[in-house]
Amino acid sequence: MSAGDAWDVVILGSGVAGLAASLAASELGLRPVVLEKASTLGGGTVSSYGLIWVGQNHLAQAAGCGDTRDEVLAYMRFLGGGSAAEDRMAAFVDHSPGVLKFFETCGIRFRLICGLTDHYYGTAQGAHAAGRSVEAELISGFDLADWRERVWAPDDVPSFVTAEEQVAWGGINSASGWDQALVAERKRRDMRGKGFGLISHFLKALRARGVTVLTDHHVARLAVDDQRVTGVVLRSGERLTARKGVVLATGGYNANPQMCREFEQLPGFARRRRA
């Protein structure tokens, strides 16, 4: 890559937001590039459970789970506690089912999480017992071929089991009672679920499409010409041009030690992704 390279979309961050933006751009015929400042990919997503909450999704409909737009909105209003932006909430409710289906057509395999209810089921209006929580199917790291080792592997999440299995098997505190032979086999095959698996699915799709995904690339600032964002400037001084725009998918403030101290009071909260 050289300073003369021009991309349609420059995407900052390799968590699920950045990878999803890159995959969507590629599917729409654009030329995207993903820039990650860390030496490995996945951002905060890899250490998460990777759960996706989508009301009225096609997987739930196929499984016979009833749901309505009004119920989804009612539950989200409860969660928002009076602070939610109605137009943005409605946009999420109306478009998220289509987004889930779109990425499934791109090759990302999703599954309903049976046994996991809405958090306030039985308390909040519109809450459902099943059908809204989705996770990625298990995927082998070997499916990524030479990209397998590029993903940061979490050591504090049992990514070799699905969230549904974890619930059915009694939770993380019952891990000693899980099927140890199955666990060993999953680890041998480098099976990945939860956030680790979600990232691996997206990277497999991006690799198949020849999308450029770069690590150790520190962006210093946006490039702005005539009050229009035209790309990014790297810490090295190199400039990358973005014909269509720049997507900021750099997550929350957990990479900022000072903000972590001020808002979380959790020493070391930012240590893993600090660069």
Secondary structure, 3 states (H helix, E strand, C coil): CCCCCEEEEEEECCCHHHHHHHHHHHHCCCCEEEECCCCCECHHHHHCCCCEECCCCHHHHHCCCCCCHHHHHHHHHHHHCCCCCHHHHHHHHHHHHHHHHHHHHCCCCEEECCCCCCCCCCCCCCCCCCCCEEEECCEEHHHHHHHHHHECCCCCCCCCCCHHHHHHCCCHHHHHHCCHHHHHHHHHCCEECHHHHHHHHHHHHHHHCCCEEECCCCEEEEEEECCEEEEEEECCCCEEEEEEEEEECCCCCCCCHHHHHHHCCCCCCCCCCCC
